Amino acid sequence: MPKLPTYPPIIDRLISVSIKDLRQYGLMEGIGVKSVNIIIKLRTAFGVDYFGEMKLIVNMQDCNEYAEFDYSCDGKTFNYRVPLVARTSNLGRGHLWFFRCLEADKTCKKLYMYKDRLVHRDMVVGGFYAAELESKEWRDYYQYLKKCKKLRSVIVQGGEKNYIRVYNGVTTKRAENIERSVQELLLLDKKDPGLLIPVW
């Protein structure tokens, strides 16, 4: 029998459940217990993918808030609860919700499916993000393109209908920002000529 591949787990590609997902499903609105069934993609120990169903239950009452996960994977049934913790917002208004991963003893906004359980990313042994597996040249090139795209989005504002370059004899901050972006883009073009696509 051939040896099973031992590729490092890529965190970006793991199944995940976040606080944002719970909000989108309407599970954190009001006080009470709410549930929803979602379809998830699971993988057996032999690397075979299949679609399964996961039941999410969220309890937002009795000062004992938790998220409960109920699903089957590889012939085993899993049912466990992850506490929900509220923390005051850094803006001092309202509060933010986090999962409390009991295995890692840490709080997080997103749990990842690893070894059939939803856990904090620190529990993904030997895990990498997809960007970390790319070569240094490709990562540098990606950052270069990202910066070019951001600068272009600023420069394009100069062609908008409501764009005002000078107001009351003084150059507007928006115009200064656009001119600065043009200069940065030209410097990037000198470093790597031929890679930039014309803005207009």
BELLINPE-V505396 format. One record per residue. N is the residue number from 1. RES is the residue in three letters. SS is DSSP state (A for helix, B for strand, O for the rest). D_LAST is the distance of its C-alpha to the last C-alpha in Angstrom with 1 decimal. Layout:
BEGIN
n;res;ss;d_last
N;RES;SS;D_LAST
N;RES;SS;D_LAST
END
This chain:
BEGIN
n;res;ss;d_last
1;MET;O;59.0
2;PRO;O;55.7
3;LYS;O;54.5
4;LEU;O;51.8
5;PRO;O;48.5
6;THR;O;48.0
7;TYR;O;44.2
8;PRO;O;43.3
9;PRO;O;42.3
10;ILE;B;38.5
11;ILE;A;38.3
12;ASP;A;34.9
13;ARG;A;36.5
14;LEU;O;39.8
15;ILE;O;40.6
16;SER;B;40.1
17;VAL;B;41.2
18;SER;B;39.7
19;ILE;A;40.6
20;LYS;A;37.4
21;ASP;A;38.7
22;LEU;A;42.0
23;ARG;A;40.4
24;GLN;A;38.3
25;TYR;O;41.6
26;GLY;O;43.2
27;LEU;O;45.8
28;MET;O;45.6
29;GLU;O;45.9
30;GLY;O;49.3
31;ILE;O;52.5
32;GLY;O;54.1
33;VAL;B;53.8
34;LYS;B;51.0
35;SER;B;50.2
36;VAL;B;47.7
37;ASN;B;47.7
38;ILE;B;44.5
39;ILE;B;44.0
40;ILE;B;43.2
41;LYS;B;42.9
42;LEU;B;45.8
43;ARG;B;47.0
44;THR;O;50.6
45;ALA;O;52.2
46;PHE;O;51.8
47;GLY;O;48.0
48;VAL;O;48.1
49;ASP;B;45.6
50;TYR;B;46.7
51;PHE;B;45.8
52;GLY;B;48.0
53;GLU;B;48.4
54;MET;B;48.4
55;LYS;B;49.9
56;LEU;B;48.5
57;ILE;B;51.0
58;VAL;B;50.2
59;ASN;B;53.0
60;MET;O;52.0
61;GLN;O;55.5
62;ASP;O;58.7
63;CYS;O;56.8
64;ASN;O;56.6
65;GLU;O;53.0
66;TYR;B;52.1
67;ALA;B;50.0
68;GLU;B;52.1
69;PHE;B;50.9
70;ASP;B;52.9
71;TYR;B;52.0
72;SER;B;53.5
73;CYS;B;52.4
74;ASP;O;54.2
75;GLY;O;57.3
76;LYS;B;57.5
77;THR;B;57.1
78;PHE;B;55.4
79;ASN;B;55.9
80;TYR;B;55.2
81;ARG;B;54.0
82;VAL;B;51.5
83;PRO;B;52.1
84;LEU;B;49.4
85;VAL;B;49.3
86;ALA;B;47.9
87;ARG;B;46.7
88;THR;B;45.9
89;SER;O;42.2
90;ASN;O;41.1
91;LEU;O;40.0
92;GLY;O;43.7
93;ARG;O;43.1
94;GLY;O;44.2
95;HIS;B;44.4
96;LEU;B;42.6
97;TRP;B;44.1
98;PHE;B;44.5
99;PHE;B;46.4
100;ARG;B;49.3
101;CYS;B;49.6
102;LEU;O;53.4
103;GLU;O;53.1
104;ALA;O;50.8
105;ASP;O;52.2
106;LYS;B;48.6
107;THR;B;46.4
108;CYS;B;43.0
109;LYS;O;40.5
110;LYS;B;40.2
111;LEU;B;43.0
112;TYR;B;42.6
113;MET;B;44.9
114;TYR;B;46.8
115;LYS;O;50.2
116;ASP;O;50.4
117;ARG;B;50.0
118;LEU;B;47.2
119;VAL;B;47.2
120;HIS;O;45.3
121;ARG;A;42.9
122;ASP;A;45.3
123;MET;A;47.8
124;VAL;O;45.6
125;VAL;O;47.4
126;GLY;O;45.3
127;GLY;O;42.2
128;PHE;B;38.7
129;TYR;O;35.2
130;ALA;A;33.0
131;ALA;A;30.8
132;GLU;A;34.0
133;LEU;A;34.8
134;GLU;O;31.6
135;SER;O;31.9
136;LYS;A;30.9
137;GLU;A;28.2
138;TRP;A;26.6
139;ARG;A;26.9
140;ASP;A;25.3
141;TYR;A;22.4
142;TYR;A;22.0
143;GLN;A;22.1
144;TYR;A;19.5
145;LEU;A;17.0
146;LYS;A;18.0
147;LYS;A;17.3
148;CYS;A;13.8
149;LYS;A;13.1
150;LYS;A;14.9
151;LEU;A;13.1
152;ARG;A;9.6
153;SER;A;11.3
154;VAL;A;12.6
155;ILE;A;9.6
156;VAL;A;7.9
157;GLN;A;11.3
158;GLY;A;10.7
159;GLY;A;9.1
160;GLU;O;12.2
161;LYS;O;15.1
162;ASN;O;17.7
163;TYR;O;15.9
164;ILE;O;18.6
165;ARG;O;18.2
166;VAL;B;21.8
167;TYR;B;24.8
168;ASN;O;28.3
169;GLY;O;27.5
170;VAL;B;26.2
171;THR;B;22.7
172;THR;O;22.0
173;LYS;A;22.0
174;ARG;A;18.6
175;ALA;A;17.1
176;GLU;A;19.1
177;ASN;A;17.8
178;ILE;A;14.1
179;GLU;A;15.2
180;ARG;A;17.3
181;SER;A;14.6
182;VAL;A;12.5
183;GLN;A;15.8
184;GLU;A;16.7
185;LEU;A;13.5
186;LEU;A;14.4
187;LEU;A;18.0
188;LEU;A;17.2
189;ASP;A;15.5
190;LYS;A;18.7
191;LYS;A;20.9
192;ASP;O;19.3
193;PRO;O;17.3
194;GLY;O;15.7
195;LEU;O;15.2
196;LEU;O;11.8
197;ILE;O;8.9
198;PRO;O;5.6
199;VAL;O;3.8
200;TRP;O;0.0
END
